[in-house]
Amino acid sequence: MVKSWATFGVDLHVDVTRTGSGLRKGLTDALRAAVRGGRLAPGTRLPSSRSLAADLGIARNTVADAYADLVAEGWLTARQGSGTRVAERAVVAPASAPPRPRTPGGPAYDLVPGTPDLASFPRAEWLKASRRALAAAPYDALGYGDPRGRVELRTALAGYLARARGVRADPERILICSGFAHGLMLLGAVLRQRGARALAMESYGLDVHWNLVERAGLRSVTLPFDELGTRTDELTGGELGGSGSRSASASGGKGGGPGGVRAVLLTPAHQFPMGVPLHPDRRAAVVDWARRTGGLILEDDYDGEFRYDRQPVGALQGLDPDHVVYMGTASKALAPGLRLGWLVLPPDLAAEVAAAKGYADWSCGVLDQLTLAEFITSGAYDRHVRASRLRYRRRRDHLVSALAARAPSVTATGIAAGFHAVLQLPPGTEQSVVRAAVWQGLAVHGLTRYRHPSATAPPLDALVVGYGTPTDSGWPGALEALIRALP
């Protein structure tokens, strides 16, 4: 009688060298060489351990152990229901090989900052949380709902943010939005309605945020930057600072004075992209400015959960909840595709922002909100963040070690938190290094891309390298390609 595994397997030619090191090592070496050389393409499904063992005339445990070794090394992947496959891994040329051009299908490696390792998304835990949340959801949860978002998620966030980030939050003052950009759109609309004409911003940041501010009818006024972070003392003079008179305030003042409603957008925990936390003296100074002038601080808690070398820097909002809007998202800790963010609003601003969002919670899926609430309250969110923090710290350490050994003229800064680094380059070399990176198959940005057009300080030459984006198996190849592109 023919065995079922004999008819449903797949053929695989592999030449196992039987050496003194044993069959397991011989099979592992043969399979690794086949993957490295490209004979086994990414995504190829391998035979079952039972089938391959029968074909080779060896013990099934030998095959299973060889597969396990290669999964641990990143050459193979094993997932229940889809078998063992060759990992999606680009073949990297040796260091001595000449640079290869960018392939027509796009870069081999993505080192653009801002995206986490999407392959590490906790699918199994998320699915469990989704099932529990849906089973427990009341019938009215599937209706149009409160524009502020589901109360389950707002309650879970209030507890988590207070515990993990030092935020003073009440579920009634939390509003769920579909990411940071959506939250900034809502706040921009409210500020404009209150008579604001300008918003102070950091001189390095994202153009999408500058454009959103301008579309809201506000001018962006940049603040200088130095080794201590953003120069918040600049708020005390010029158009947004004034003489300290309360011409317009976060408590509802409209118009009046050259600046209208006084507001500033900051990333105090880990400035993007420079990576410097706002100095404690400047944190205190900007809060004092907001109190004296009735100003409003929009706090983007960028990378606040991912600090490596010491305790995380607490949220600025904890110093004065009446003058700070805390803005956070699930994009870095989980995935940007969830489109989930939140605003913790001052008491006298909450109703206006909710009204700006609309009379129905049209922008955020209820099931994802309920799932995230369950994910947080069950402790799965904390476990995932802690595991991610270890993964990204290891990658950061690999990057720093590789630079020290093979590109000592390049210095990595802004690496105490987050999952991107600023690699400072010799003056005048940024564009040539970016071009070299493209030839190495890398998608990477120069620092100039993040410099506000109105910034007055001389531009710096640097790369902004996002080391969180590649998969675990792809990271070594991406790092090797990056090192080859550097001076």
C-alpha positions in Angstrom: 0.0 0.0 0.0 1.4 3.4 -1.0 1.9 5.8 1.9 0.0 9.1 1.7 3.2 11.1 2.3 4.7 9.5 -0.8 2.1 10.8 -3.2 1.5 14.3 -1.7 5.1 15.4 -1.2 7.3 17.5 -3.5 10.6 16.6 -5.1 13.8 18.1 -3.9 17.3 17.3 -5.2 19.8 17.7 -2.4 23.2 16.2 -2.2 24.0 15.3 1.4 27.6 14.9 2.2 28.1 12.2 4.8 31.0 13.4 6.8 32.3 12.8 10.3 30.2 15.7 11.5 27.1 13.7 10.9 24.1 13.6 8.6 22.3 16.5 10.3 25.2 18.9 9.6 25.6 17.6 6.0 21.9 18.1 5.3 21.9 21.6 6.9 24.9 22.7 4.9 23.4 21.4 1.7 20.1 23.2 2.2 21.8 26.4 3.3 24.0 26.4 0.2 21.0 25.8 -2.1 19.2 28.8 -0.6 22.2 31.0 -0.5 23.1 30.2 -4.1 19.5 30.9 -5.3 18.7 27.4 -6.4 15.9 27.4 -3.9 14.1 30.6 -4.5 12.3 32.7 -1.8 8.9 31.2 -1.1 9.7 27.7 -2.3 7.9 25.1 -0.2 10.1 22.3 1.0 9.0 18.7 1.4 7.7 17.5 4.7 10.3 16.1 7.0 8.7 12.7 6.6 8.8 12.8 2.8 12.3 14.1 2.5 13.6 11.6 5.1 12.1 8.8 3.0 13.6 10.1 -0.2 17.1 10.4 1.3 16.9 7.2 3.3 17.6 8.9 6.7 15.8 9.4 9.9 12.9 11.9 10.0 14.3 13.5 13.2 17.5 14.4 11.2 15.5 16.3 8.6 13.3 18.0 11.3 16.4 19.1 13.2 18.1 20.5 10.0 14.9 22.4 9.2 14.8 23.8 12.7 18.4 24.9 12.5 17.8 26.8 9.3 14.6 28.4 10.6 16.5 29.7 13.6 19.2 31.1 11.2 16.5 32.8 9.1 17.0 30.8 5.9 13.7 29.1 6.2 10.3 29.9 7.7 7.8 27.4 9.3 4.2 28.3 9.8 1.4 25.9 10.8 -0.8 25.2 7.8 1.7 26.3 5.1 4.6 24.0 5.8 8.3 24.9 5.6 9.4 27.5 3.0 12.4 29.4 1.9 12.4 32.8 3.7 11.8 35.9 1.7 15.5 37.0 1.7 17.5 38.9 -0.9 20.7 37.2 -2.0 23.5 39.6 -0.9 26.7 39.8 -3.0 30.0 39.5 -1.1 31.6 42.7 0.2 34.2 42.6 -2.6 31.6 42.6 -5.4 30.9 45.8 -7.3 27.8 47.7 -6.5 24.7 46.4 -8.3 22.1 48.7 -9.8 18.6 49.0 -8.4 16.3 46.4 -9.8 13.3 47.3 -11.9 10.9 45.9 -9.2 12.2 48.4 -6.6 14.9 48.4 -3.8 15.9 45.2 -2.3 15.9 46.7 1.2 13.8 49.4 2.8 15.6 51.6 5.4 13.2 54.5 5.2 12.3 55.5 8.8 8.8 55.4 10.3 7.7 51.8 9.7 8.1 49.0 12.2 9.0 45.4 11.3 5.6 44.4 9.9 6.6 40.7 9.9 6.6 40.8 13.7 3.0 41.9 14.0 1.5 39.6 16.7 -1.1 37.9 14.4 -2.0 35.1 16.7 -2.4 37.3 19.8 -4.3 39.9 17.8 -6.7 37.2 16.5 -7.3 35.9 20.0 -8.0 39.4 21.3 -10.4 40.0 18.3 -12.4 36.9 19.1 -12.7 37.8 22.7 -13.6 41.4 22.0 -16.3 40.5 19.4 -17.8 37.9 21.7 -18.1 40.4 24.5 -19.2 43.4 22.4 -22.7 44.8 23.1 -25.1 45.0 20.2 -24.9 48.8 20.1 -21.1 48.6 19.5 -21.9 47.8 15.8 -23.8 51.1 15.4 -22.6 54.5 14.3 -21.2 55.2 17.7 -19.7 58.1 19.7 -17.4 60.3 17.5 -14.8 60.2 20.3 -14.5 56.4 19.8 -15.5 53.3 21.7 -15.5 53.8 25.5 -13.7 50.4 25.9 -10.7 51.6 24.0 -10.7 55.1 25.6 -10.8 53.5 29.1 -8.0 51.0 28.3 -5.9 53.8 26.9 -6.5 56.1 29.9 -5.1 53.3 32.2 -2.2 52.4 29.9 -1.0 55.9 29.2 -1.1 56.9 32.8 0.9 53.8 33.8 3.4 53.7 30.9 3.8 57.3 29.8 2.8 59.4 32.8 -0.2 60.9 31.0 -3.0 62.3 33.1 -6.0 61.1 31.1 -9.7 60.7 31.6 -11.7 58.5 29.1 -14.0 61.5 28.5 -11.2 63.6 27.2 -9.7 60.9 24.9 -10.6 61.0 21.2 -9.8 58.1 18.8 -8.7 59.1 15.4 -7.3 57.3 12.3 -3.6 58.1 13.0 -1.5 61.1 13.7 -2.3 62.9 10.4 -6.0 62.7 11.1 -5.5 64.1 14.6 -3.4 67.0 13.3 -6.1 67.8 10.7 -8.7 68.0 13.4 -6.6 70.2 15.7 -5.6 72.4 12.8 -9.3 73.0 12.0 -10.1 73.9 15.6 -7.1 76.2 15.9 -8.1 78.0 12.7 -11.7 78.4 14.0 -10.3 79.9 17.2 -8.5 82.5 15.2 -5.0 81.1 14.9 -2.9 82.2 12.0 0.4 80.3 12.6 1.7 77.1 14.3 5.3 76.9 15.6 7.0 73.7 14.5 10.4 72.1 14.7 12.8 72.8 11.9 13.2 69.1 11.1 10.2 66.9 10.6 7.8 65.5 8.0 6.6 67.4 5.0 3.2 65.7 5.2 2.7 67.5 8.6 3.8 70.9 7.2 1.4 70.5 4.3 -1.5 69.5 6.6 -0.9 72.6 8.7 -0.9 74.8 5.6 -4.1 73.2 4.3 -5.7 74.1 7.6 -5.0 77.7 6.8 -2.1 78.0 9.2 1.4 79.2 8.5 4.3 77.1 9.9 6.9 79.0 11.8 10.0 77.0 12.5 12.0 76.9 15.7 15.9 76.4 15.7 17.5 73.2 16.8 20.7 72.4 18.6 22.3 69.6 20.7 19.7 70.1 23.5 16.8 69.7 21.1 14.3 72.3 19.8 15.0 75.9 20.9 11.7 76.6 22.8 13.1 79.8 24.1 12.4 81.3 20.6 8.7 81.2 21.6 9.2 84.1 24.0 9.8 86.5 21.1 8.6 87.1 17.6 5.1 86.5 16.2 4.0 83.6 18.4 5.6 84.8 21.6 4.4 88.4 21.9 4.6 90.2 25.2 2.8 87.5 27.1 -0.6 89.1 26.8 -3.5 86.7 26.7 -4.8 87.7 23.3 -6.0 84.2 22.5 -5.8 81.1 24.6 -6.4 77.4 24.6 -9.4 78.0 26.8 -11.4 79.6 24.0 -9.8 83.0 23.2 -10.2 84.0 19.6 -8.1 86.2 17.4 -6.3 89.1 18.8 -2.6 89.8 18.5 -0.4 89.0 15.5 -0.2 85.2 16.3 -3.9 84.4 17.1 -4.2 81.2 19.1 -0.7 80.4 20.3 0.3 76.8 19.5 3.5 74.7 19.0 4.0 71.2 17.7 6.8 69.2 19.4 8.2 65.7 19.5 9.8 66.0 23.0 10.5 62.4 23.8 12.5 61.7 20.7 12.7 64.4 18.1 12.1 63.2 14.6 14.4 62.8 12.8 17.3 64.1 14.9 16.5 61.8 17.8 17.4 64.2 20.6 15.0 64.4 23.6 13.9 67.9 24.6 16.2 69.0 27.4 14.4 69.2 30.9 15.0 72.9 31.1 13.3 73.5 27.8 10.4 71.1 28.7 9.8 73.3 31.7 10.2 76.5 29.7 7.7 75.6 27.0 5.1 74.6 29.6 5.7 77.9 31.4 5.2 79.7 28.1 1.9 77.9 27.5 0.7 78.9 31.0 1.7 82.5 30.7 0.3 83.1 27.3 -2.6 80.7 27.2 -0.7 78.7 24.6 -1.3 75.2 23.4 1.3 72.5 23.0 0.7 69.6 20.6 2.8 66.8 21.8 3.7 64.1 19.3 4.9 61.2 21.5 7.1 59.9 18.8 8.9 56.7 19.8 8.0 57.3 23.4 7.7 53.6 24.2 11.0 52.6 22.6 13.8 53.9 24.8 16.9 51.7 25.4 19.6 53.1 27.6 17.5 54.4 30.5 14.0 54.9 31.7 11.6 56.4 29.1 11.2 60.1 29.1 7.7 60.8 30.5 5.1 62.6 28.5 5.2 66.4 28.5 1.4 66.3 29.0 1.9 65.1 32.6 3.3 68.5 33.5 0.2 70.5 32.5 -2.8 68.6 31.0 -4.7 71.9 30.6 -2.2 73.2 28.0 -0.9 70.1 26.3 -2.6 67.8 23.7 -1.1 64.4 23.9 -1.0 62.6 20.5 -0.2 58.9 20.1 -0.8 56.1 17.7 -0.5 52.3 17.3 1.6 52.8 14.1 5.0 52.1 15.6 4.2 49.7 18.3 1.9 47.5 16.1 1.3 48.6 12.5 0.3 51.8 10.6 -2.3 49.8 8.6 -4.5 49.6 11.7 -5.1 53.4 11.3 -5.6 53.9 15.0 -4.5 57.0 17.0 -5.6 59.0 20.0 -5.7 62.5 21.3 -5.8 63.3 25.0 -7.3 66.7 25.1 -7.5 69.6 27.6 -11.0 69.8 29.2 -12.0 73.0 27.3 -10.9 71.6 24.0 -12.4 68.2 24.0 -15.9 69.1 22.8 -14.6 71.3 19.9 -12.3 68.6 18.5 -15.1 66.0 18.8 -17.4 68.3 16.9 -14.7 68.7 14.2 -14.5 65.0 13.8 -18.3 64.8 13.2 -21.4 63.4 14.7 -20.6 59.7 13.9 -17.4 57.7 14.4 -17.0 57.3 10.7 -13.2 57.1 10.4 -12.2 54.3 12.8 -13.3 50.7 12.6 -15.2 49.6 15.7 -13.9 46.1 15.6 -10.3 47.2 15.5 -11.0 49.6 18.4 -12.5 46.8 20.5 -9.6 44.5 19.6 -7.0 47.0 20.6 -8.8 47.6 23.9 -8.8 43.9 24.7 -5.2 43.7 23.5 -4.2 46.3 26.0 -6.2 45.1 29.0 -5.1 41.5 28.5 -1.4 42.5 28.8 -0.6 41.4 25.2 0.3 45.0 24.2 2.9 45.3 26.9 4.4 42.0 26.1 4.6 42.9 22.4 6.2 46.3 23.1 8.8 44.8 25.4 9.7 42.1 22.8 9.9 44.7 20.0 12.1 46.9 22.2 14.6 44.1 22.6 14.5 43.3 18.8 15.1 46.9 17.8 17.8 47.4 20.4 19.7 44.4 19.1 19.5 45.9 15.6 20.7 49.3 16.8 23.7 47.6 18.5 24.5 45.7 15.3 24.4 49.0 13.3 26.7 50.8 15.8 29.2 47.9 15.8 29.3 47.6 12.0 29.9 51.4 11.7 32.8 51.2 14.3 34.4 48.3 12.5 33.9 49.2 8.8 32.9 52.9 8.5 34.6 54.7 11.4 34.3 58.1 9.8 30.5 57.9 10.1 28.9 58.6 13.5 25.4 57.4 14.5 23.4 59.9 16.7 19.9 59.9 18.0 20.0 56.2 18.9 18.9 56.3 22.6 15.3 55.5 21.5 13.2 54.6 18.5 14.2 52.5 15.5 16.0 55.0 13.3 19.5 56.6 13.5 21.0 59.7 12.0 24.4 58.8 10.3 26.5 62.0 10.2 28.5 62.2 7.0 31.5 64.3 5.8 30.4 67.7 4.6 29.1 67.7 1.0 28.7 63.9 0.7 25.0 63.3 1.4 23.8 63.2 -2.1 26.6 61.0 -3.4 26.0 58.5 -0.5 22.3 58.4 -1.3 23.1 57.6 -4.9 25.5 54.9 -3.8 22.8 53.5 -1.5 20.4 53.3 -4.5 23.0 51.3 -6.4 23.3 48.9 -3.5 19.5 48.3 -3.7 18.6 50.4 -0.7 15.7 52.8 -0.1 17.1 55.4 2.3 16.6 59.1 2.8 19.1 61.9 3.4 18.6 64.3 6.2 17.9 67.2 3.8 14.5 65.6 3.0 13.3 66.3 6.5 14.5 69.9 6.7 11.8 72.5 6.7 12.1 74.9 3.7 12.1 77.9 6.0 14.9 76.6 8.4 17.7 79.1 8.7 20.5 77.0 10.1 23.1 75.6 7.7 22.0 72.1 6.4 23.8 69.0 7.8 25.0 66.1 5.7 23.5 62.8 7.1 21.5 59.7 6.3 18.3 58.9 8.3 18.3 55.1 8.5 15.2 53.3 9.7 16.5 50.0 11.0 13.1 48.8 12.2 11.6 48.2 8.7 13.4 45.0 7.5 12.4 41.6 8.7 14.7 39.7 11.0 16.0 37.6 8.1 16.4 40.7 5.9 18.2 42.9 8.4 21.8 41.4 8.0 21.6 41.9 4.2 20.3 45.4 4.6 23.1 46.3 7.0 25.7 44.9 4.7 24.4 46.9 1.8 24.3 50.1 3.9 27.9 49.6 5.0 29.0 49.2 1.4 27.3 52.5 0.5 29.0 54.6 3.2 32.3 56.5 2.8 
